[in-house]
């Protein structure tokens, strides 16, 4: 397992670290993300086996957000090809911590993490119904390079299969040194 702990904002003293099992319920943020419980548990296992990097950001020792890096070869290699392209996803900053720079700090940390490992391009998807996220991604240098209707499914916390279709933009950023 990749074990990470680093301060991502020296002034605000925000740590980002590898997710721990004890974080999983906190990542549900009450009921807001509970439906993704099983996905979070799977991502935690993938993190333990170094298939993904699952990170949490803390504010005053409370879980304030999360982000996941997938650097494996994905079905859609325009997102991650296992060599030069890696995919950032599931970026969440919980409501009390938004508009304070935490999301930006998390993205920039992940980009540096990937750059240090030889990756050249980071990609991220943005639901078309989330203009606030699009604004953030564009602010830190991401550019839309394709649009798609993402179809995916998952089992929710009640073991009910949920099928999703989300129109989204796929953005990329060159990770220059």
C-alpha positions in Angstrom: 0.0 0.0 0.0 1.2 3.5 -0.8 1.3 5.5 2.4 1.1 9.2 2.0 1.0 12.1 4.4 1.8 15.6 3.4 0.8 19.1 4.2 -0.8 20.6 1.0 -1.2 24.2 2.2 1.6 25.5 4.4 -0.4 28.5 5.5 -3.6 26.6 6.4 -1.8 23.4 7.5 -4.1 21.1 5.6 -2.8 17.5 5.5 -3.6 15.1 2.7 -3.1 11.4 3.5 -3.9 7.9 2.4 -7.4 6.8 3.3 -7.7 4.6 6.3 -10.5 2.1 7.0 -11.8 4.3 9.8 -12.4 7.1 7.3 -14.8 5.2 5.1 -18.0 6.1 7.1 -16.9 9.7 7.5 -16.5 9.9 3.7 -20.3 9.3 3.5 -20.7 12.7 5.0 -23.9 11.8 6.8 -26.3 10.6 4.2 -25.0 12.7 1.3 -22.7 10.0 -0.1 -23.9 6.9 1.7 -25.2 5.3 -1.5 -21.5 5.1 -2.6 -20.5 3.1 0.5 -19.6 -0.1 -1.5 -17.7 1.8 -4.1 -15.6 3.5 -1.4 -14.9 0.1 0.2 -13.8 -1.3 -3.2 -11.6 1.8 -3.8 -10.1 1.3 -0.4 -9.2 -2.3 -1.3 -7.7 -1.1 -4.6 -5.6 1.4 -2.6 -4.4 -1.3 -0.3 -3.3 -3.3 -3.4 -1.7 -0.3 -5.0 -4.1 -0.3 -8.0 -5.3 3.2 -7.1 -4.3 6.0 -4.7 -7.2 7.0 -2.5 -6.6 10.2 -0.5 -8.4 12.3 2.1 -7.8 15.9 3.0 -8.2 17.0 6.6 -9.2 20.4 8.0 -8.7 20.7 11.8 -8.4 16.9 12.0 -11.7 16.3 10.3 -12.2 14.6 6.9 -13.0 17.5 4.5 -12.7 15.8 1.1 -11.3 13.0 -1.0 -9.8 12.3 -4.4 -8.8 9.1 -6.1 -6.0 8.6 -8.7 -6.3 5.7 -11.1 -3.1 5.1 -13.1 -4.0 1.6 -14.5 -4.8 0.9 -18.1 -8.5 1.6 -18.3 -11.0 0.6 -20.9 -10.9 4.2 -22.1 -7.2 4.8 -22.5 -7.8 8.5 -23.2 -8.4 8.7 -19.4 -5.6 6.5 -18.2 -3.2 4.3 -20.1 -0.9 3.0 -17.4 2.1 4.9 -18.8 1.7 8.6 -19.4 -1.9 9.3 -18.6 -3.7 9.0 -15.2 -7.2 9.7 -14.2 -8.3 11.8 -11.2 -11.8 11.2 -10.0 -14.2 11.2 -7.1 -13.0 14.7 -6.0 -15.3 15.8 -3.2 -15.0 18.7 -0.9 -17.7 18.7 1.8 -19.9 21.8 2.0 -18.4 23.6 5.0 -14.9 23.4 3.3 -15.8 24.6 -0.2 -14.5 27.8 -1.8 -11.4 27.8 0.5 -8.9 26.4 -1.9 -9.0 22.8 -0.7 -10.1 21.3 -4.0 -7.4 23.2 -5.8 -4.8 22.0 -3.3 -5.9 18.4 -3.6 -5.7 18.5 -7.4 -2.3 20.1 -7.4 -1.0 17.6 -5.0 -2.2 14.7 -7.2 -0.6 16.3 -10.3 2.8 16.6 -8.5 2.4 13.0 -7.3 1.9 11.8 -10.8 4.7 14.0 -12.3 7.1 12.5 -9.8 6.2 9.1 -11.2 6.7 10.0 -14.8 3.2 10.7 -15.9 2.8 13.4 -18.5 -1.0 14.0 -18.5 -3.7 14.1 -15.9 -7.4 13.7 -16.9 -10.6 14.4 -15.0 -14.3 14.0 -15.8 -16.9 16.7 -15.0 -20.6 16.1 -15.1 -22.2 18.7 -17.3 -24.6 19.5 -14.5 -21.7 20.7 -12.3 -20.5 24.0 -13.7 -18.8 24.9 -10.4 -16.4 21.9 -10.8 -15.8 22.8 -14.5 -14.8 26.3 -13.4 -12.3 24.8 -10.8 -10.7 22.4 -13.3 -10.3 25.1 -16.0 -8.9 27.5 -13.3 -6.1 25.0 -12.6 -5.4 24.5 -16.3 -7.5 21.6 -17.5 -9.1 21.8 -21.0 -12.0 19.8 -22.4 -10.9 17.4 -25.0 -14.0 15.3 -25.4 -17.6 14.9 -24.3 -19.4 11.6 -23.6 -22.4 10.1 -22.0 -20.8 8.1 -19.2 -22.8 4.9 -18.4 -21.8 3.1 -15.2 -23.4 1.1 -12.5 -22.8 0.3 -8.8 -24.4 -1.5 -5.9 -25.5 1.0 -3.3 -25.4 0.6 0.5 -28.6 -1.5 0.4 -27.1 -3.8 -2.3 -29.4 -2.4 -5.0 -27.9 -2.1 -8.4 -27.9 1.5 -9.6 -27.4 2.3 -13.3 -26.2 5.8 -14.1 -26.0 7.8 -17.3 -24.3 11.1 -17.0 -23.4 13.5 -19.8 -19.9 14.7 -19.0 -16.8 16.5 -20.2 -13.4 14.9 -20.1 -10.6 17.3 -19.4 -6.9 16.9 -19.5 -3.8 18.8 -18.5 -0.2 18.4 -19.5 1.9 17.9 -16.4 4.9 20.1 -17.3 7.9 20.2 -15.0 
